[in-house]
Amino acid sequence: LDNGVAATEGTLVCVHGNPTWSYLWRRFLASAAPGWRVVAVDQLGMGYSERLERPRTLAERIDDLDSVTAALGITGRIAVAAHDWGGPISLGWAERHQDRVAGVILANTGVSLPAGAPAPFLIRLARSRLLHDLLCVRTGIFVRGAAWLTRPPLSAGVRAALRAPYSSAEHRQAVGDFVADIPLAANHPSRAALDRVRSGLADLGGVPVLLLWGPRDPVFSQPFLRDMEYRLPQADVHRYAGASHLVTEDVPEAADHAWTWIRTRIYELQPT
């Protein structure tokens, strides 16, 4: 999705997680600040993007974001907004382009399991050898379940829109691949890439950060928020009481709050 605005002030690049798609950012496009171009990507294999013959790794998805910003000719200062596993991907991109990053907006995401804590139950369930393919690919249980992680429940129309690109097992293959790419074990192929993202957060200390958080999230729970606050001490935090994982759906005005933050925290840092 692209609002087609000439980017006189900057560009906001929005990165979804799993199993959503660019539809998640529709309000960010609708309420964009004047002069801001907004681009919301469908990650490869997800949404209405190209289906792939093999899974994408975290490192490759960071490369993909690099490729799409280059292909779209996005220049000047850029802010990124990300949710769920879009968080590590957008942060990996931001660490590569620190001279261009105007700000980072993160919603219910994480880069590290809290010390001593097990992986979230829902992720462990979806990753289990016996259930992974059934829950994530052969049926739409994982896709449908994500749309139910909301408070209050979403309308039938919005739930239908969130699952629309994932109507068949073929179209859900990347959903399962994305779950399998979560590096829970030390020897996982994507662990090194996630470790690089995590260690690179220290280099973003001068970049404004906004955390939009739904405290009732059973996946990215409160310990994840505390970890993000520790790693990004400059972050402004907006907790939405009662909101859950899909915080941008639970709290429609979160998009307006994000643009207000951009106008105050990012504009004030731009040279005159």
Beta strands, then each sheet from edge to edge (+ up, - down):
strand 1: 10-15
strand 2: 36-41
strand 3: 78-83
strand 4: 101-107
strand 5: 209-213
strand 6: 236-239
sheet 1: 2+ 1+ 3+ 4+ 5+ 6+
end
